């Protein structure tokens, strides 16, 4: 297992309008990105589990080759600025990703 924070240059979250939240992960190295993408280590089911939401609330997941990045957009549990909502900008919602461990074996990487 390898911590996502060791593989990524950027892990962030932000609003995608008042009703949606986007997470971005930009990888440090192209080969790491390609390996994560090839194995689909980041996907809608994982996002749903991490954020404790139904998978159908994950609107999209995208691997973006030009920047070696992964992006997921999901429905916000409360609209931005709604009474009881605690992060109006969505900038603190990346926390579940900071402790994420991905299945990783350096031996597998050497063999590929």
C-alpha positions in Angstrom: 0.0 0.0 0.0 1.2 3.5 -0.7 -0.3 6.8 0.6 -1.9 8.9 -2.1 -0.1 11.9 -0.6 3.2 10.3 -1.6 2.1 10.0 -5.2 0.4 13.3 -5.7 1.7 16.8 -6.1 -1.7 18.4 -5.5 -4.8 17.1 -3.7 -7.5 19.7 -3.4 -11.3 20.3 -3.4 -13.4 23.2 -4.5 -17.0 24.1 -5.4 -18.2 23.3 -8.8 -21.2 25.6 -8.4 -23.4 25.8 -5.3 -24.6 22.2 -5.5 -21.5 20.3 -6.5 -18.0 19.7 -5.2 -15.0 18.7 -7.2 -11.8 17.0 -6.1 -8.6 17.2 -8.1 -5.5 15.0 -7.8 -2.5 16.0 -9.8 0.3 13.4 -9.8 4.0 14.1 -9.4 5.1 11.7 -12.1 3.5 10.6 -15.4 4.3 6.9 -14.9 2.5 7.0 -11.5 -0.5 8.6 -13.1 -0.5 6.1 -15.9 -0.4 3.2 -13.4 -3.2 4.6 -11.3 -5.3 5.2 -14.5 -4.6 1.8 -16.0 -5.6 0.0 -12.8 -8.5 2.4 -12.2 -7.4 2.8 -8.6 -9.4 6.0 -8.3 -13.0 5.6 -9.4 -16.6 6.5 -8.5 -17.1 3.7 -6.1 -14.0 4.7 -4.1 -15.1 8.4 -4.1 -18.6 7.4 -2.8 -17.1 5.2 -0.1 -14.6 7.9 1.1 -17.3 10.6 1.1 -20.0 8.3 2.5 -22.4 9.1 -0.3 -24.4 7.0 -2.7 -22.4 6.2 -5.8 -25.1 7.8 -8.0 -24.2 11.1 -6.3 -20.8 10.9 -7.9 -21.6 12.9 -11.1 -18.3 12.2 -13.0 -14.8 10.9 -12.7 -12.2 11.8 -15.2 -8.6 11.0 -15.8 -7.1 14.0 -17.6 -4.0 13.0 -19.5 -2.6 16.5 -20.4 -1.9 17.2 -16.7 -1.7 13.7 -15.3 -4.7 14.4 -13.1 -7.8 12.8 -11.7 -11.0 14.7 -11.2 -14.2 13.7 -9.6 -17.4 15.8 -9.2 -20.1 14.9 -6.7 -23.3 16.4 -5.3 -22.8 18.4 -2.2 -24.7 17.2 0.8 -25.8 20.7 1.6 -25.7 23.6 -1.0 -22.9 26.1 -0.5 -23.9 28.8 1.9 -26.9 26.7 3.2 -27.7 26.9 6.9 -25.6 24.2 8.6 -23.1 24.0 5.8 -19.5 24.4 7.1 -17.3 25.0 4.1 -18.8 27.5 1.8 -15.9 27.3 -0.8 -15.6 23.5 -0.6 -11.9 24.0 0.0 -11.5 21.7 3.0 -13.3 18.7 1.6 -10.2 16.9 0.3 -9.4 15.6 3.8 -10.6 12.0 3.2 -8.0 11.7 0.4 -5.1 12.6 2.6 -5.2 9.3 4.4 -6.1 7.2 1.4 -3.8 4.2 0.8 -3.6 2.8 -2.7 -2.7 -0.8 -3.5 0.9 -0.5 -4.6 3.8 -2.8 -5.1 7.2 -1.6 -6.3 7.8 -5.1 -7.7 4.7 -4.7 -9.9 6.1 -1.4 -11.2 9.5 -3.0 -12.1 7.8 -5.8 -14.0 5.7 -3.4 -16.2 
